[in-house]
Amino acid sequence: MKPVITEKELDEKIKQKEDELASGDSFKKGPSTNNLLDEYKKELHQCYAVFSSEHIKNNIEKEENVWEVYEGIENLNQKRKDEIDFFFRGYLAYYDEITRNNSINHLLHFKWDEIRGRAIVFICPKPARVFSNPETCPPATAGFSSDPVPPKAPPPPYPR
C-alpha cells in the first residue's frame, strides 16, 4: 500500500533532507552527503507513489475512487494530518498484506477540504462496493472480501 504524493511534495521532502544534511552534520565521519541523499531519494520512491498534480486530479480524485468522506475535520496542523494518514495506511497495509495476502496493493490519497472541514479519502484501485450488498458476493465469501470496509472515523486527537 503506497500513499500518493505529488512531485511538488516529493521535492519538498528532498529539500528538507538536504537542509538537514547541510546543517552541520557534514563534519561527522561517515557516508558522504550525496550518498545519503541518493539513498533517501530511493527510499522515497519505494515508499510513495509519485504523480503529477494533473494525474492525481484526473485519475485518482474521481468519484468512483472515493473510499470515504469524513466530516467535522477542521483546523488540523500538518502533524495531525500525518497522524491520520499513518492510521489509514496502517489499516490498509494490514488489509493488503495480511487479509489479502499481498494479492493487491492499493494507493491511498487524501484531499483535505479545509473550507468544508472534511477529508476525502481516495483508494485505487477503486473500492468494490460489495460490502454494502452481501447478496452480490459469491457463495461462501464474506460480504467485504474484495475490498476493506473503511474505518468508521479517524482517531480522535489526544491531548499531549
Secondary structure as GFF3:
##gff-version 3
##sequence-region A 1 160
A	DSSP	beta_strand	2	6	.	.	.	ID=ss1
A	DSSP	alpha_helix	7	22	.	.	.	ID=ss2
A	DSSP	three_ten_helix	25	27	.	.	.	ID=ss3
A	DSSP	alpha_helix	33	47	.	.	.	ID=ss4
A	DSSP	beta_strand	49	51	.	.	.	ID=ss5
A	DSSP	alpha_helix	53	55	.	.	.	ID=ss6
A	DSSP	pi_helix	56	60	.	.	.	ID=ss7
A	DSSP	three_ten_helix	63	65	.	.	.	ID=ss8
A	DSSP	beta_strand	66	71	.	.	.	ID=ss9
A	DSSP	alpha_helix	78	94	.	.	.	ID=ss10
A	DSSP	pi_helix	95	99	.	.	.	ID=ss11
A	DSSP	beta_strand	107	113	.	.	.	ID=ss12
A	DSSP	beta_strand	118	124	.	.	.	ID=ss13
A	DSSP	three_ten_helix	129	132	.	.	.	ID=ss14
A	DSSP	three_ten_helix	134	136	.	.	.	ID=ss15
###
